[in-house]
């Protein structure tokens, strides 16, 4: 988009904002402050993982083409039969 900058839509959902910024650069909007509110639909719980297990998780997640978070959640769902 050389020369013409598309206006930033108001009231975008998180998905719409993600799609918008996937194809636009914040460098094109140097004077525009973008405020965004995010309310996760799920509660997040942080769990400590030993470094050696984390390394194994990273390797396995990369091999499967998913994030560590996705892999861990899938494995927990399988284990708990959710």
PyMOL Python script that loads the backbone (N, CA, C, O; Angstrom):
from pymol import cmd

cmd.read_pdbstr("""\
ATOM      1  N   UNK A   1       0.834  -1.192   0.000  1.00  0.00           N
ATOM      2  CA  UNK A   1       0.000   0.000   0.000  1.00  0.00           C
ATOM      3  C   UNK A   1       0.874   1.249   0.000  1.00  0.00           C
ATOM      4  O   UNK A   1       0.869   1.994   0.980  1.00  0.00           O
ATOM      5  N   UNK A   2       1.591   1.488  -1.027  1.00  0.00           N
ATOM      6  CA  UNK A   2       2.454   2.646  -1.119  1.00  0.00           C
ATOM      7  C   UNK A   2       1.616   3.875  -1.398  1.00  0.00           C
ATOM      8  O   UNK A   2       0.816   3.893  -2.334  1.00  0.00           O
ATOM      9  N   UNK A   3       1.802   4.918  -0.572  1.00  0.00           N
ATOM     10  CA  UNK A   3       1.116   6.182  -0.803  1.00  0.00           C
ATOM     11  C   UNK A   3      -0.233   6.322  -0.129  1.00  0.00           C
ATOM     12  O   UNK A   3      -0.600   7.431   0.259  1.00  0.00           O
ATOM     13  N   UNK A   4      -0.967   5.271   0.023  1.00  0.00           N
ATOM     14  CA  UNK A   4      -2.299   5.356   0.614  1.00  0.00           C
ATOM     15  C   UNK A   4      -2.393   4.389   1.791  1.00  0.00           C
ATOM     16  O   UNK A   4      -2.116   3.198   1.655  1.00  0.00           O
ATOM     17  N   UNK A   5      -2.785   4.919   2.942  1.00  0.00           N
ATOM     18  CA  UNK A   5      -2.909   4.107   4.142  1.00  0.00           C
ATOM     19  C   UNK A   5      -4.383   3.885   4.441  1.00  0.00           C
ATOM     20  O   UNK A   5      -5.152   4.838   4.571  1.00  0.00           O
ATOM     21  N   UNK A   6      -4.760   2.651   4.544  1.00  0.00           N
ATOM     22  CA  UNK A   6      -6.146   2.294   4.853  1.00  0.00           C
ATOM     23  C   UNK A   6      -6.438   2.661   6.304  1.00  0.00           C
ATOM     24  O   UNK A   6      -5.609   2.398   7.176  1.00  0.00           O
ATOM     25  N   UNK A   7      -7.594   3.262   6.588  1.00  0.00           N
ATOM     26  CA  UNK A   7      -7.908   3.588   7.981  1.00  0.00           C
ATOM     27  C   UNK A   7      -8.055   2.322   8.831  1.00  0.00           C
ATOM     28  O   UNK A   7      -8.461   1.266   8.346  1.00  0.00           O
ATOM     29  N   UNK A   8      -7.712   2.464  10.104  1.00  0.00           N
ATOM     30  CA  UNK A   8      -7.857   1.346  11.038  1.00  0.00           C
ATOM     31  C   UNK A   8      -9.324   1.264  11.435  1.00  0.00           C
ATOM     32  O   UNK A   8      -9.873   2.232  11.960  1.00  0.00           O
ATOM     33  N   UNK A   9      -9.970   0.123  11.193  1.00  0.00           N
ATOM     34  CA  UNK A   9     -11.386  -0.013  11.556  1.00  0.00           C
ATOM     35  C   UNK A   9     -11.591   0.099  13.075  1.00  0.00           C
ATOM     36  O   UNK A   9     -10.754  -0.344  13.862  1.00  0.00           O
ATOM     37  N   UNK A  10     -12.696   0.686  13.459  1.00  0.00           N
ATOM     38  CA  UNK A  10     -13.061   0.774  14.870  1.00  0.00           C
ATOM     39  C   UNK A  10     -13.789  -0.494  15.300  1.00  0.00           C
ATOM     40  O   UNK A  10     -14.388  -1.184  14.475  1.00  0.00           O
ATOM     41  N   UNK A  11     -13.734  -0.789  16.563  1.00  0.00           N
ATOM     42  CA  UNK A  11     -14.498  -1.884  17.173  1.00  0.00           C
ATOM     43  C   UNK A  11     -14.246  -3.241  16.518  1.00  0.00           C
ATOM     44  O   UNK A  11     -15.186  -3.987  16.245  1.00  0.00           O
ATOM     45  N   UNK A  12     -12.992  -3.553  16.270  1.00  0.00           N
ATOM     46  CA  UNK A  12     -12.659  -4.864  15.698  1.00  0.00           C
ATOM     47  C   UNK A  12     -12.644  -5.918  16.799  1.00  0.00           C
ATOM     48  O   UNK A  12     -12.266  -5.640  17.937  1.00  0.00           O
ATOM     49  N   UNK A  13     -13.055  -7.113  16.449  1.00  0.00           N
ATOM     50  CA  UNK A  13     -12.893  -8.239  17.362  1.00  0.00           C
ATOM     51  C   UNK A  13     -11.416  -8.607  17.370  1.00  0.00           C
ATOM     52  O   UNK A  13     -10.661  -8.107  16.537  1.00  0.00           O
ATOM     53  N   UNK A  14     -10.987  -9.459  18.280  1.00  0.00           N
ATOM     54  CA  UNK A  14      -9.594  -9.879  18.335  1.00  0.00           C
ATOM     55  C   UNK A  14      -9.196 -10.590  17.044  1.00  0.00           C
ATOM     56  O   UNK A  14      -8.069 -10.440  16.572  1.00  0.00           O
ATOM     57  N   UNK A  15     -10.115 -11.360  16.477  1.00  0.00           N
ATOM     58  CA  UNK A  15      -9.837 -12.053  15.223  1.00  0.00           C
ATOM     59  C   UNK A  15      -9.691 -11.059  14.072  1.00  0.00           C
ATOM     60  O   UNK A  15      -8.790 -11.188  13.243  1.00  0.00           O
ATOM     61  N   UNK A  16     -10.584 -10.066  14.027  1.00  0.00           N
ATOM     62  CA  UNK A  16     -10.518  -9.052  12.976  1.00  0.00           C
ATOM     63  C   UNK A  16      -9.243  -8.221  13.091  1.00  0.00           C
ATOM     64  O   UNK A  16      -8.607  -7.904  12.086  1.00  0.00           O
ATOM     65  N   UNK A  17      -8.874  -7.870  14.326  1.00  0.00           N
ATOM     66  CA  UNK A  17      -7.643  -7.104  14.537  1.00  0.00           C
ATOM     67  C   UNK A  17      -6.431  -7.915  14.116  1.00  0.00           C
ATOM     68  O   UNK A  17      -5.506  -7.385  13.500  1.00  0.00           O
ATOM     69  N   UNK A  18      -6.434  -9.189  14.445  1.00  0.00           N
ATOM     70  CA  UNK A  18      -5.332 -10.060  14.053  1.00  0.00           C
ATOM     71  C   UNK A  18      -5.195 -10.125  12.537  1.00  0.00           C
ATOM     72  O   UNK A  18      -4.090 -10.022  12.005  1.00  0.00           O
ATOM     73  N   UNK A  19      -6.308 -10.296  11.849  1.00  0.00           N
ATOM     74  CA  UNK A  19      -6.295 -10.341  10.386  1.00  0.00           C
ATOM     75  C   UNK A  19      -5.830  -9.006   9.798  1.00  0.00           C
ATOM     76  O   UNK A  19      -5.057  -8.980   8.841  1.00  0.00           O
ATOM     77  N   UNK A  20      -6.307  -7.896  10.378  1.00  0.00           N
ATOM     78  CA  UNK A  20      -5.926  -6.580   9.885  1.00  0.00           C
ATOM     79  C   UNK A  20      -4.413  -6.383  10.001  1.00  0.00           C
ATOM     80  O   UNK A  20      -3.763  -5.977   9.038  1.00  0.00           O
ATOM     81  N   UNK A  21      -3.851  -6.674  11.186  1.00  0.00           N
ATOM     82  CA  UNK A  21      -2.428  -6.427  11.402  1.00  0.00           C
ATOM     83  C   UNK A  21      -1.551  -7.476  10.733  1.00  0.00           C
ATOM     84  O   UNK A  21      -0.344  -7.269  10.601  1.00  0.00           O
ATOM     85  N   UNK A  22      -2.127  -8.595  10.307  1.00  0.00           N
ATOM     86  CA  UNK A  22      -1.361  -9.564   9.518  1.00  0.00           C
ATOM     87  C   UNK A  22      -0.982  -8.988   8.157  1.00  0.00           C
ATOM     88  O   UNK A  22       0.048  -9.353   7.589  1.00  0.00           O
ATOM     89  N   UNK A  23      -1.816  -8.085   7.635  1.00  0.00           N
ATOM     90  CA  UNK A  23      -1.564  -7.557   6.293  1.00  0.00           C
ATOM     91  C   UNK A  23      -1.229  -6.060   6.290  1.00  0.00           C
ATOM     92  O   UNK A  23      -1.045  -5.478   5.221  1.00  0.00           O
ATOM     93  N   UNK A  24      -1.147  -5.433   7.461  1.00  0.00           N
ATOM     94  CA  UNK A  24      -0.797  -4.024   7.572  1.00  0.00           C
ATOM     95  C   UNK A  24       0.410  -3.881   8.495  1.00  0.00           C
ATOM     96  O   UNK A  24       0.688  -4.759   9.311  1.00  0.00           O
ATOM     97  N   UNK A  25       1.111  -2.781   8.359  1.00  0.00           N
ATOM     98  CA  UNK A  25       2.285  -2.521   9.191  1.00  0.00           C
ATOM     99  C   UNK A  25       2.003  -1.365  10.146  1.00  0.00           C
ATOM    100  O   UNK A  25       1.441  -0.345   9.745  1.00  0.00           O
ATOM    101  N   UNK A  26       2.393  -1.526  11.402  1.00  0.00           N
ATOM    102  CA  UNK A  26       2.243  -0.417  12.346  1.00  0.00           C
ATOM    103  C   UNK A  26       3.119   0.755  11.935  1.00  0.00           C
ATOM    104  O   UNK A  26       2.873   1.886  12.354  1.00  0.00           O
ATOM    105  N   UNK A  27       4.133   0.502  11.126  1.00  0.00           N
ATOM    106  CA  UNK A  27       5.000   1.574  10.632  1.00  0.00           C
ATOM    107  C   UNK A  27       4.225   2.551   9.755  1.00  0.00           C
ATOM    108  O   UNK A  27       4.631   3.703   9.604  1.00  0.00           O
ATOM    109  N   UNK A  28       3.115   2.102   9.177  1.00  0.00           N
ATOM    110  CA  UNK A  28       2.284   2.979   8.356  1.00  0.00           C
ATOM    111  C   UNK A  28       1.387   3.886   9.196  1.00  0.00           C
ATOM    112  O   UNK A  28       0.734   4.776   8.651  1.00  0.00           O
ATOM    113  N   UNK A  29       1.346   3.681  10.491  1.00  0.00           N
ATOM    114  CA  UNK A  29       0.471   4.437  11.390  1.00  0.00           C
ATOM    115  C   UNK A  29       1.286   5.016  12.551  1.00  0.00           C
ATOM    116  O   UNK A  29       0.997   4.711  13.708  1.00  0.00           O
ATOM    117  N   UNK A  30       2.303   5.849  12.267  1.00  0.00           N
ATOM    118  CA  UNK A  30       3.214   6.295  13.335  1.00  0.00           C
ATOM    119  C   UNK A  30       2.574   7.216  14.361  1.00  0.00           C
ATOM    120  O   UNK A  30       3.041   7.265  15.499  1.00  0.00           O
ATOM    121  N   UNK A  31       1.535   7.939  14.009  1.00  0.00           N
ATOM    122  CA  UNK A  31       0.944   8.875  14.959  1.00  0.00           C
ATOM    123  C   UNK A  31      -0.378   8.371  15.522  1.00  0.00           C
ATOM    124  O   UNK A  31      -1.040   9.075  16.285  1.00  0.00           O
ATOM    125  N   UNK A  32      -0.749   7.200  15.161  1.00  0.00           N
ATOM    126  CA  UNK A  32      -2.042   6.656  15.603  1.00  0.00           C
ATOM    127  C   UNK A  32      -1.822   5.728  16.790  1.00  0.00           C
ATOM    128  O   UNK A  32      -1.057   4.768  16.697  1.00  0.00           O
ATOM    129  N   UNK A  33      -2.482   6.008  17.892  1.00  0.00           N
ATOM    130  CA  UNK A  33      -2.437   5.133  19.052  1.00  0.00           C
ATOM    131  C   UNK A  33      -3.594   4.161  18.932  1.00  0.00           C
ATOM    132  O   UNK A  33      -4.744   4.568  18.768  1.00  0.00           O
ATOM    133  N   UNK A  34      -3.289   2.887  19.013  1.00  0.00           N
ATOM    134  CA  UNK A  34      -4.317   1.864  18.904  1.00  0.00           C
ATOM    135  C   UNK A  34      -4.530   1.259  20.280  1.00  0.00           C
ATOM    136  O   UNK A  34      -3.618   0.670  20.860  1.00  0.00           O
ATOM    137  N   UNK A  35      -5.721   1.405  20.787  1.00  0.00           N
ATOM    138  CA  UNK A  35      -6.055   0.817  22.086  1.00  0.00           C
ATOM    139  C   UNK A  35      -6.881  -0.424  21.834  1.00  0.00           C
ATOM    140  O   UNK A  35      -7.759  -0.441  20.971  1.00  0.00           O
ATOM    141  N   UNK A  36      -6.592  -1.457  22.592  1.00  0.00           N
ATOM    142  CA  UNK A  36      -7.327  -2.697  22.412  1.00  0.00           C
ATOM    143  C   UNK A  36      -7.594  -3.307  23.782  1.00  0.00           C
ATOM    144  O   UNK A  36      -6.703  -3.372  24.628  1.00  0.00           O
ATOM    145  N   UNK A  37      -8.785  -3.738  23.985  1.00  0.00           N
ATOM    146  CA  UNK A  37      -9.127  -4.453  25.205  1.00  0.00           C
ATOM    147  C   UNK A  37      -9.243  -5.925  24.863  1.00  0.00           C
ATOM    148  O   UNK A  37      -9.780  -6.302  23.822  1.00  0.00           O
ATOM    149  N   UNK A  38      -8.734  -6.737  25.751  1.00  0.00           N
ATOM    150  CA  UNK A  38      -8.794  -8.173  25.527  1.00  0.00           C
ATOM    151  C   UNK A  38      -9.272  -8.844  26.796  1.00  0.00           C
ATOM    152  O   UNK A  38      -8.671  -8.699  27.859  1.00  0.00           O
ATOM    153  N   UNK A  39     -10.342  -9.566  26.672  1.00  0.00           N
ATOM    154  CA  UNK A  39     -10.881 -10.331  27.789  1.00  0.00           C
ATOM    155  C   UNK A  39     -10.866 -11.796  27.397  1.00  0.00           C
ATOM    156  O   UNK A  39     -11.728 -12.244  26.642  1.00  0.00           O
ATOM    157  N   UNK A  40      -9.899 -12.547  27.899  1.00  0.00           N
ATOM    158  CA  UNK A  40      -9.847 -13.961  27.512  1.00  0.00           C
ATOM    159  C   UNK A  40     -11.120 -14.677  27.936  1.00  0.00           C
ATOM    160  O   UNK A  40     -11.677 -14.431  29.006  1.00  0.00           O
ATOM    161  N   UNK A  41     -11.554 -15.565  27.062  1.00  0.00           N
ATOM    162  CA  UNK A  41     -12.776 -16.318  27.339  1.00  0.00           C
ATOM    163  C   UNK A  41     -12.522 -17.462  28.312  1.00  0.00           C
ATOM    164  O   UNK A  41     -13.453 -18.020  28.892  1.00  0.00           O
ATOM    165  N   UNK A  42     -11.261 -17.796  28.478  1.00  0.00           N
ATOM    166  CA  UNK A  42     -10.907 -18.884  29.385  1.00  0.00           C
ATOM    167  C   UNK A  42      -9.929 -18.370  30.428  1.00  0.00           C
ATOM    168  O   UNK A  42      -9.169 -17.436  30.172  1.00  0.00           O
ATOM    169  N   UNK A  43      -9.953 -18.977  31.592  1.00  0.00           N
ATOM    170  CA  UNK A  43      -8.951 -18.659  32.600  1.00  0.00           C
ATOM    171  C   UNK A  43      -7.648 -19.330  32.216  1.00  0.00           C
ATOM    172  O   UNK A  43      -7.636 -20.464  31.738  1.00  0.00           O
ATOM    173  N   UNK A  44      -6.563 -18.628  32.427  1.00  0.00           N
ATOM    174  CA  UNK A  44      -5.256 -19.185  32.146  1.00  0.00           C
ATOM    175  C   UNK A  44      -4.564 -19.511  33.456  1.00  0.00           C
ATOM    176  O   UNK A  44      -4.610 -18.716  34.395  1.00  0.00           O
ATOM    177  N   UNK A  45      -3.931 -20.653  33.532  1.00  0.00           N
ATOM    178  CA  UNK A  45      -3.171 -21.054  34.692  1.00  0.00           C
ATOM    179  C   UNK A  45      -1.759 -21.359  34.247  1.00  0.00           C
ATOM    180  O   UNK A  45      -1.547 -22.126  33.308  1.00  0.00           O
ATOM    181  N   UNK A  46      -0.804 -20.764  34.916  1.00  0.00           N
ATOM    182  CA  UNK A  46       0.587 -21.015  34.593  1.00  0.00           C
ATOM    183  C   UNK A  46       1.084 -22.188  35.422  1.00  0.00           C
ATOM    184  O   UNK A  46       0.816 -22.275  36.620  1.00  0.00           O
ATOM    185  N   UNK A  47       1.805 -23.082  34.774  1.00  0.00           N
ATOM    186  CA  UNK A  47       2.322 -24.273  35.438  1.00  0.00           C
ATOM    187  C   UNK A  47       3.814 -24.347  35.176  1.00  0.00           C
ATOM    188  O   UNK A  47       4.254 -24.230  34.032  1.00  0.00           O
ATOM    189  N   UNK A  48       4.592 -24.539  36.229  1.00  0.00           N
ATOM    190  CA  UNK A  48       6.044 -24.666  36.081  1.00  0.00           C
ATOM    191  C   UNK A  48       6.375 -26.013  35.441  1.00  0.00           C
ATOM    192  O   UNK A  48       5.808 -27.046  35.799  1.00  0.00           O
ATOM    193  N   UNK A  49       7.301 -25.978  34.490  1.00  0.00           N
ATOM    194  CA  UNK A  49       7.737 -27.199  33.808  1.00  0.00           C
ATOM    195  C   UNK A  49       9.259 -27.251  33.897  1.00  0.00           C
ATOM    196  O   UNK A  49       9.936 -26.263  33.613  1.00  0.00           O
ATOM    197  N   UNK A  50       9.786 -28.384  34.285  1.00  0.00           N
ATOM    198  CA  UNK A  50      11.236 -28.548  34.387  1.00  0.00           C
ATOM    199  C   UNK A  50      11.886 -28.298  33.026  1.00  0.00           C
ATOM    200  O   UNK A  50      11.312 -28.628  31.988  1.00  0.00           O
ATOM    201  N   UNK A  51      13.080 -27.715  33.036  1.00  0.00           N
ATOM    202  CA  UNK A  51      13.767 -27.352  31.794  1.00  0.00           C
ATOM    203  C   UNK A  51      13.960 -28.529  30.852  1.00  0.00           C
ATOM    204  O   UNK A  51      13.798 -28.381  29.641  1.00  0.00           O
ATOM    205  N   UNK A  52      14.303 -29.695  31.386  1.00  0.00           N
ATOM    206  CA  UNK A  52      14.520 -30.855  30.511  1.00  0.00           C
ATOM    207  C   UNK A  52      13.216 -31.269  29.829  1.00  0.00           C
ATOM    208  O   UNK A  52      13.226 -31.659  28.661  1.00  0.00           O
ATOM    209  N   UNK A  53      12.097 -31.186  30.549  1.00  0.00           N
ATOM    210  CA  UNK A  53      10.800 -31.493  29.939  1.00  0.00           C
ATOM    211  C   UNK A  53      10.401 -30.431  28.930  1.00  0.00           C
ATOM    212  O   UNK A  53       9.822 -30.744  27.890  1.00  0.00           O
ATOM    213  N   UNK A  54      10.706 -29.180  29.231  1.00  0.00           N
ATOM    214  CA  UNK A  54      10.385 -28.096  28.308  1.00  0.00           C
ATOM    215  C   UNK A  54      11.137 -28.274  26.992  1.00  0.00           C
ATOM    216  O   UNK A  54      10.577 -28.049  25.919  1.00  0.00           O
ATOM    217  N   UNK A  55      12.393 -28.673  27.073  1.00  0.00           N
ATOM    218  CA  UNK A  55      13.174 -28.916  25.854  1.00  0.00           C
ATOM    219  C   UNK A  55      12.553 -30.027  25.022  1.00  0.00           C
ATOM    220  O   UNK A  55      12.478 -29.920  23.798  1.00  0.00           O
ATOM    221  N   UNK A  56      12.108 -31.095  25.678  1.00  0.00           N
ATOM    222  CA  UNK A  56      11.447 -32.188  24.964  1.00  0.00           C
ATOM    223  C   UNK A  56      10.125 -31.723  24.346  1.00  0.00           C
ATOM    224  O   UNK A  56       9.789 -32.092  23.220  1.00  0.00           O
ATOM    225  N   UNK A  57       9.386 -30.913  25.096  1.00  0.00           N
ATOM    226  CA  UNK A  57       8.119 -30.376  24.576  1.00  0.00           C
ATOM    227  C   UNK A  57       8.356 -29.506  23.345  1.00  0.00           C
ATOM    228  O   UNK A  57       7.624 -29.610  22.361  1.00  0.00           O
ATOM    229  N   UNK A  58       9.372 -28.654  23.396  1.00  0.00           N
ATOM    230  CA  UNK A  58       9.682 -27.787  22.253  1.00  0.00           C
ATOM    231  C   UNK A  58      10.007 -28.618  21.015  1.00  0.00           C
ATOM    232  O   UNK A  58       9.535 -28.323  19.917  1.00  0.00           O
ATOM    233  N   UNK A  59      10.803 -29.640  21.199  1.00  0.00           N
ATOM    234  CA  UNK A  59      11.184 -30.507  20.084  1.00  0.00           C
ATOM    235  C   UNK A  59       9.963 -31.204  19.499  1.00  0.00           C
ATOM    236  O   UNK A  59       9.783 -31.237  18.282  1.00  0.00           O
ATOM    237  N   UNK A  60       9.131 -31.756  20.365  1.00  0.00           N
ATOM    238  CA  UNK A  60       7.939 -32.479  19.906  1.00  0.00           C
ATOM    239  C   UNK A  60       6.942 -31.540  19.238  1.00  0.00           C
ATOM    240  O   UNK A  60       6.349 -31.887  18.216  1.00  0.00           O
ATOM    241  N   UNK A  61       6.754 -30.352  19.809  1.00  0.00           N
ATOM    242  CA  UNK A  61       5.817 -29.386  19.231  1.00  0.00           C
ATOM    243  C   UNK A  61       6.277 -28.955  17.837  1.00  0.00           C
ATOM    244  O   UNK A  61       5.471 -28.867  16.910  1.00  0.00           O
ATOM    245  N   UNK A  62       7.573 -28.690  17.698  1.00  0.00           N
ATOM    246  CA  UNK A  62       8.110 -28.310  16.380  1.00  0.00           C
ATOM    247  C   UNK A  62       7.909 -29.433  15.373  1.00  0.00           C
ATOM    248  O   UNK A  62       7.538 -29.186  14.225  1.00  0.00           O
ATOM    249  N   UNK A  63       8.154 -30.664  15.801  1.00  0.00           N
ATOM    250  CA  UNK A  63       7.993 -31.813  14.899  1.00  0.00           C
ATOM    251  C   UNK A  63       6.548 -31.948  14.432  1.00  0.00           C
ATOM    252  O   UNK A  63       6.295 -32.381  13.307  1.00  0.00           O
ATOM    253  N   UNK A  64       5.604 -31.580  15.289  1.00  0.00           N
ATOM    254  CA  UNK A  64       4.183 -31.685  14.947  1.00  0.00           C
ATOM    255  C   UNK A  64       3.631 -30.413  14.316  1.00  0.00           C
ATOM    256  O   UNK A  64       2.492 -30.396  13.848  1.00  0.00           O
ATOM    257  N   UNK A  65       4.435 -29.342  14.299  1.00  0.00           N
ATOM    258  CA  UNK A  65       4.001 -28.089  13.699  1.00  0.00           C
ATOM    259  C   UNK A  65       2.959 -27.336  14.504  1.00  0.00           C
ATOM    260  O   UNK A  65       2.105 -26.648  13.946  1.00  0.00           O
ATOM    261  N   UNK A  66       3.036 -27.474  15.838  1.00  0.00           N
ATOM    262  CA  UNK A  66       2.096 -26.772  16.711  1.00  0.00           C
ATOM    263  C   UNK A  66       2.875 -26.059  17.807  1.00  0.00           C
ATOM    264  O   UNK A  66       4.069 -26.301  17.985  1.00  0.00           O
ATOM    265  N   UNK A  67       2.203 -25.183  18.535  1.00  0.00           N
ATOM    266  CA  UNK A  67       2.840 -24.511  19.659  1.00  0.00           C
ATOM    267  C   UNK A  67       2.923 -25.475  20.844  1.00  0.00           C
ATOM    268  O   UNK A  67       2.211 -26.478  20.905  1.00  0.00           O
ATOM    269  N   UNK A  68       3.798 -25.148  21.767  1.00  0.00           N
ATOM    270  CA  UNK A  68       3.913 -25.951  22.990  1.00  0.00           C
ATOM    271  C   UNK A  68       2.582 -25.950  23.730  1.00  0.00           C
ATOM    272  O   UNK A  68       2.143 -26.986  24.229  1.00  0.00           O
ATOM    273  N   UNK A  69       1.940 -24.788  23.799  1.00  0.00           N
ATOM    274  CA  UNK A  69       0.670 -24.674  24.511  1.00  0.00           C
ATOM    275  C   UNK A  69      -0.384 -25.594  23.914  1.00  0.00           C
ATOM    276  O   UNK A  69      -1.119 -26.266  24.638  1.00  0.00           O
ATOM    277  N   UNK A  70      -0.451 -25.619  22.587  1.00  0.00           N
ATOM    278  CA  UNK A  70      -1.426 -26.481  21.915  1.00  0.00           C
ATOM    279  C   UNK A  70      -1.139 -27.944  22.202  1.00  0.00           C
ATOM    280  O   UNK A  70      -2.051 -28.713  22.505  1.00  0.00           O
ATOM    281  N   UNK A  71       0.119 -28.327  22.109  1.00  0.00           N
ATOM    282  CA  UNK A  71       0.494 -29.721  22.354  1.00  0.00           C
ATOM    283  C   UNK A  71       0.161 -30.140  23.780  1.00  0.00           C
ATOM    284  O   UNK A  71      -0.416 -31.205  23.998  1.00  0.00           O
ATOM    285  N   UNK A  72       0.521 -29.309  24.746  1.00  0.00           N
ATOM    286  CA  UNK A  72       0.244 -29.635  26.149  1.00  0.00           C
ATOM    287  C   UNK A  72      -1.254 -29.744  26.387  1.00  0.00           C
ATOM    288  O   UNK A  72      -1.707 -30.676  27.052  1.00  0.00           O
ATOM    289  N   UNK A  73      -2.030 -28.807  25.854  1.00  0.00           N
ATOM    290  CA  UNK A  73      -3.480 -28.869  26.035  1.00  0.00           C
ATOM    291  C   UNK A  73      -4.077 -30.116  25.392  1.00  0.00           C
ATOM    292  O   UNK A  73      -4.974 -30.735  25.964  1.00  0.00           O
ATOM    293  N   UNK A  74      -3.593 -30.488  24.217  1.00  0.00           N
ATOM    294  CA  UNK A  74      -4.082 -31.711  23.570  1.00  0.00           C
ATOM    295  C   UNK A  74      -3.768 -32.934  24.405  1.00  0.00           C
ATOM    296  O   UNK A  74      -4.624 -33.798  24.593  1.00  0.00           O
ATOM    297  N   UNK A  75      -2.542 -33.013  24.910  1.00  0.00           N
ATOM    298  CA  UNK A  75      -2.153 -34.169  25.717  1.00  0.00           C
ATOM    299  C   UNK A  75      -2.949 -34.233  27.023  1.00  0.00           C
ATOM    300  O   UNK A  75      -3.327 -35.319  27.462  1.00  0.00           O
ATOM    301  N   UNK A  76      -3.201 -33.104  27.634  1.00  0.00           N
ATOM    302  CA  UNK A  76      -3.991 -33.106  28.866  1.00  0.00           C
ATOM    303  C   UNK A  76      -5.431 -33.542  28.567  1.00  0.00           C
ATOM    304  O   UNK A  76      -6.015 -34.315  29.326  1.00  0.00           O
ATOM    305  N   UNK A  77      -5.996 -33.053  27.477  1.00  0.00           N
ATOM    306  CA  UNK A  77      -7.350 -33.466  27.095  1.00  0.00           C
ATOM    307  C   UNK A  77      -7.409 -34.975  26.862  1.00  0.00           C
ATOM    308  O   UNK A  77      -8.346 -35.640  27.304  1.00  0.00           O
ATOM    309  N   UNK A  78      -6.402 -35.514  26.165  1.00  0.00           N
ATOM    310  CA  UNK A  78      -6.369 -36.958  25.920  1.00  0.00           C
ATOM    311  C   UNK A  78      -6.267 -37.730  27.227  1.00  0.00           C
ATOM    312  O   UNK A  78      -6.983 -38.710  27.435  1.00  0.00           O
ATOM    313  N   UNK A  79      -5.384 -37.291  28.098  1.00  0.00           N
ATOM    314  CA  UNK A  79      -5.154 -38.005  29.359  1.00  0.00           C
ATOM    315  C   UNK A  79      -6.414 -37.995  30.245  1.00  0.00           C
ATOM    316  O   UNK A  79      -6.750 -38.985  30.895  1.00  0.00           O
ATOM    317  N   UNK A  80      -7.091 -36.843  30.245  1.00  0.00           N
ATOM    318  CA  UNK A  80      -8.280 -36.706  31.083  1.00  0.00           C
ATOM    319  C   UNK A  80      -9.558 -37.139  30.356  1.00  0.00           C
ATOM    320  O   UNK A  80     -10.642 -37.131  30.939  1.00  0.00           O
ATOM    321  N   UNK A  81      -9.425 -37.513  29.089  1.00  0.00           N
ATOM    322  CA  UNK A  81     -10.557 -37.936  28.266  1.00  0.00           C
ATOM    323  C   UNK A  81     -11.655 -36.887  28.274  1.00  0.00           C
ATOM    324  O   UNK A  81     -12.825 -37.198  28.496  1.00  0.00           O
ATOM    325  N   UNK A  82     -11.267 -35.636  28.030  1.00  0.00           N
ATOM    326  CA  UNK A  82     -12.228 -34.514  28.033  1.00  0.00           C
ATOM    327  C   UNK A  82     -12.851 -34.397  26.671  1.00  0.00           C
ATOM    328  O   UNK A  82     -13.687 -33.522  26.447  1.00  0.00           O
TER     329      UNK A  82
END
""", "prot")
cmd.dss("prot")
cmd.show_as("cartoon", "prot")
cmd.util.cbc("prot")
cmd.orient("prot")
